Every structure is written in structure tokens, then in C-alpha cells.
């Protein structure tokens, strides 16, 4: 029995509220077009500043989802 295969992509989520909301934003958008999301790993998190104030939280993530072959036997 063959094992499963997964594809990994990188996403950047943003939020004016928090890093957690930035991660949720990226995963919500991914879930709208991808199936079988499996693992999300935060690679980096940072903030964007304006006038010495935080205006945006950003999270770069690696997200994996199950690969489904489109080939039929």
C-alpha cells in the first residue's frame, strides 16, 4: 500500500490585530481553494511600522495539503 504524498506551499498572512489573526487569515484563504490542508508551520513573524507604531502583523507560513493525482487508472 503506497504512502500519502503532500505538497507544501508558502503563504503570508496579514492582520492589523495580531500574529494569530494573520495566521488565521492565511489559512482561511488557503482553505477556500485547497483541499485536505494538513500542517501549517509558522516560519517567520514580523510587523510593519509607520511612525514608530505597529500597523500590521505578518506571518510567513509553510502549509501542506494532501496531493491528489488527477490521473485515472
Secondary structure as UniProt FT lines:
FT   STRAND          6..15
FT   HELIX           19..33
FT   STRAND          37..50
FT   TURN            51..52
FT   STRAND          53..66
//
